[in-house]
């Protein structure tokens, strides 16, 4: 299955993301750091021996160096993973509790329903991707994501490549996001999915290509992704994928269990409505109404501008920025509609 990247315009499954099993890639990503601890330790040991000029730098000394290398390279990464996992589990508990209220309005939001459907969807998507089953992908993916994946599969087909993906362990599903608004068009749930996958590309010539982040080249990858799902009939379909480092913002996003509890949106809408009502007539240049000195902070200058145009107030600008961030997060590997409503096509292209 394709891996999302910070830009959906650069294809995550492009050949540059894979390496042949016959050669070793010189690049190693941060995720591979613990696996390279032994090599780093050996290099450190050789350097230490060379610097000391001590011919008695023996096996025991080497073990000490290796132990220190594993401690400084492996332990921090392990602690970070555990903290991330704990944060997801804590968020899961909060969202699962809140989902009980949402489930009274729509049973599809119930925690057990969402987790079961997300786990089944994850397995079905891997299978459909590996088998290049376009009809199955069409049933499970949002339109924008489907278009992107079709392009990626076509790129693979043109090279004679097939990406074979099987689930080795999992998936483990954490329920980390819930938005229940009026109607179902804006309903969303977000799940953090952790799994162990065996993922390799087989070429028409019989060669096996593995991903750059597959440090030990066994084809097995540890995956943690944030999947955002939108309503599809009585269930859910996939509209956006974010990698672990991209999707952490979901852990702090507002939980909207019912339309009437969406305090943040109601407050934002009221603020923008008032600012727009008091704005100067269209075509008026704010610089003609107020003189701004550029000696203070950006916030101070925004407050000065807000005297002439309330839409320049810091609180209003914060609302605009928050909307842009949310729209961009969904557009990364999903629907661009919300982002195109608040940004020009040129800006959208630059962001994605």
N, C-alpha and C positions, 0 to 999 in steps of 0.2 A: 504494500500500500504506500502511496506517496506520503512523504513527510512534509509538513508545512514549513514555510520559512517566513522570515520577517517581511518578505515581499512575495506576493503570489505571482508577480510578473516574472520572476526568475524561477525556473522550474526546479523543484527540489529533487526530481528524479532524472535530471539531466546527467549526461555521462560524466560530468565533472564531479558529481557526488559519489561516484563509484570508482573502484579500482580493481584491476585484474588480480586474481589469486596468484598469478605467476610473478607478480612484482610487488614490492612493498612500497606503499605510499610514504613520501617524506613528511607529509602533514599529519599531525595528530591533534585532535580537538581536546578541549579541556576534560571531556568525559573520559578520555583514555589515560589521563594522568596517573591514577592509581595503578593501572596495569603496567605502566612503564617505570614503576618505582624500582624494580630490581635492576633495570638497565642503568637508571640514574645512580643507584647505589654502587654498581660496579665501576662506573666512570669516576664517581667520587673517590672510591677506594684507590683506583689507579693514580688519580691526581694526588691523593694524600701520600701515597708511597713515593711518588716522584718528587714531591716537595720536601719530604723528610729525608729522602735518600737512604732510607732504612731498609736494608735487605731482609730484616726480620719482621717486616710488616706481613703478618701471617693470617691464617684462616680466622682466628678469633677476632683480630682487628677488622677483618672484612665483615664478619657477622655484626659487629657493633655498627659499622657504617651502614649496612643494609637495614638494620633495625631502626636507626635514626631516619633513613630515607623513607621507609614505610610509615613511620610516625608522622613526619612532616608532610608527606605527599598524600598518604592514604587516609589518615585520621580526620583532617579537616573536611575532606570530601564526604566521608562517611557521616560526620556530624551534620553537615549541610543537608544531606539526603534525609537523615532522620528528622531534622527540624521541618523540612518541607513536607514530609509524610505526616508528621504530627499536626502541622497547620491544616493540611487537607482533611485529616480525620476530625479535627475540632470543627472545621467549617461544615463538614458533612453532618455532624450532630446538630448544629444550629439549623441548617437548611432542612434536614429531615423533620425536625420538630415543627418548623414553620410550614412545611408542606401539608401537615394535617389540616390546617385551615384552608389552604388552597384546594385540597382534595374534596372539601365539602362543596366547593363550587364546581370542580371538575376532577373526577377520580384519576385522570391521567397524570395529575401532579403528585399523587401519593408516592412516597419514597420507595416502597417495594416495587411499584409499577415502573417508575422511572429507571431504577437500577436494573431491573430484569430486562426491560426493553433496550436499555443502553448496552448491556452486556451482549444481548443477542444481536443487536445492530452492529456492534464492533466485530463480532465473529463473521457475520454475513458480509460485511464490507470487505474484510480481508479475503474472503472466499471469492467474492465477485470480482475484486481487483485482480487476483491471481488468475482467474479463469477468463478475464476480459469480458465479463458478462454485462454488456451495456444495458440490457433491459432491467437487470437487477439493480444496477447502480442508479438508473433513472428513478426507480421506485424509492430508493433510500436517501438520495442526495437532493439538496436544494439546487435550483436551476443554475445559479452562478458557479457553484462548486462542480456540478456535473459538466459544464462546459470546459472548465479548467482541467478536470481529470480526463475528459475525452481527448483533449489536446495532448496531455502527457502520454496517454496510451498510444495515440497515433505516432508520437515521436518514438516511442519504444518499438512499435511495429515497423516503422521505417528503417530501424537499425537491425531488425530481426531479433530483438530482445524480448524476453519474458521475465517479469518479476514474480518469483514464486514466494509466497508468504504463508507461513503456518504459525499458529499460536502454540508456544511451548508451555506457557504458564499464564494463568489468569483468564480473562481480565478481572482486575479489582476495580470496582467503581465507587467513587466518592461523589456524592450529590453536593455540588458546591455553588450552584446558582439557580435562582428561581425568580421569574417575572411573570406574574399573572395579571394581565390587564383586561380591560373591557373587550369582549370579543376574543377571537383566537389569533388574529393576524400578528399581534406583537407578543404573544406568549412564547416564552423561552425557558429552557432549563439548560444548565451547564453541568457537565460531569467531568471529573478528572479520572482518566483511565490509565491504569498501570498494567503492563503486561510484558512478557518475554516473548519475542518473536524470532523466528528463523526466517531471514529475508535475504535472498540472493537473486541475482539476475543471470539467466542462462542465455547465451547467444546462439544464433543459428549454427555456429561452427562448433558448439559444444563447450566453449569456455565458460567459466564461472566467474562472475564479477561480484565483489562485495563492497559494502559501503565504507567510506573513509573512516567513520567513527567505530567500525568493527575492529578494535585494536588487536584482538587475538585471532582475527580472521577465521572464526568458526561459524560465521553467518548468524550468530545469535545477538540480538539487540535488546537492551532493556529500555522500554518505552514508557514515557509519562506524557500524556497529551490532554489538553482541555478540549472537549467536544461540546459545541453549542448546538442544541437541537430545537427545531421549530415544530409546531403542530402539523400533523399530516393525518387527516381523518381522526380516528380514535387514538392514534399513537404519535410517534415522533420521527422526524427525519433529520439527517445531519446537514447543517448549513455552514459550519465553520470549524476549523481545527487550528489550535495554537499549541506550540511546544511548551514544555514546562517553564522555560525562562520567559516565554511571551505571555502566558496565561495567568500568572500569579495575581493579576489585578482582580480576577474573579473572586478571590478569597476575601476581598474587602468591599465588594460591590453591594449596593442595597439589596435586601431581600424583599421582594414585593409579593406577599402571599395573597393579596386581594386588591382589586382596583382601587378601593377606597382607602387603602393603607399606603398608597404610593405618595407619601408626604414629600419626598424629594422632588418628584416631577411636578406635583401641584405647586410647590413653592417656586420652582424654576419658571413655570409657565406664568404665574402671577407676576413675578419680578420682571420678566421680559415684556409682558403685556403692558405693565405700567410704564416701563422705560420707552416702549414704542409709542405709546399714547402721548407722551410728553416730548417726543423727538421733534426737532425742527422740520420744516417742510422739505419735501424731496428736492434735491438739487442744491440745498444749502451747504456751503462749505463751513465746517466747524471752525476752521482756522480764522474765518472772518468774524466769528462771534466771540472768540476768546483768545487771548495772547498767552502762550505757554512758554515758560522758561525751562530750559533743559538742565537745570542744576540739581534737581532733586531726584527722588527715586521714581521708577516707572509707575508705582502705585500713586504717588503724589501727582504726577502728570495726568494720569487717568482721571483722578478726582477733579483736577482743573478742567479737563475736557468735558467731564460729566456735567459741569455747570451749564454748558451750552447744549450738550446732547447726552441725556441720561443713559443712552445705549453704550457709552464709553465708560460707565462706572465699573470698578473692579469686580463687583459681584455679578454684573451682567456678563462681563468678559469671561469670568470663571464658568458661568453656565454654558457659554458658547464653546469654551475649550473642552468642558466635560462632554458635551454632545459630540464634538468632533472626535474625541478619544473613543467614545463608545461606538460611533459609526465606523471609525477606522478599524476597530477591533473585529467587528463582524465582517468588514469588507476584505480583510487580509486574505481570507480563503473562502469568502462567501459572497453575500449579496452586496452590491455597491449602492443600492438605491438610497439608503439613508445618508450615505456620505455625499452622494451627488446632489442631494437636496440642500446641503449646506456649504458645498464647495464647488468651484468650477471644475470642469473636466481636466484642465491642466494641473490643478492642485491635486486632484484625485490621482492622476497618473504619477505625480511626484511622490505622493504618500505611499503608493502601492508598488 
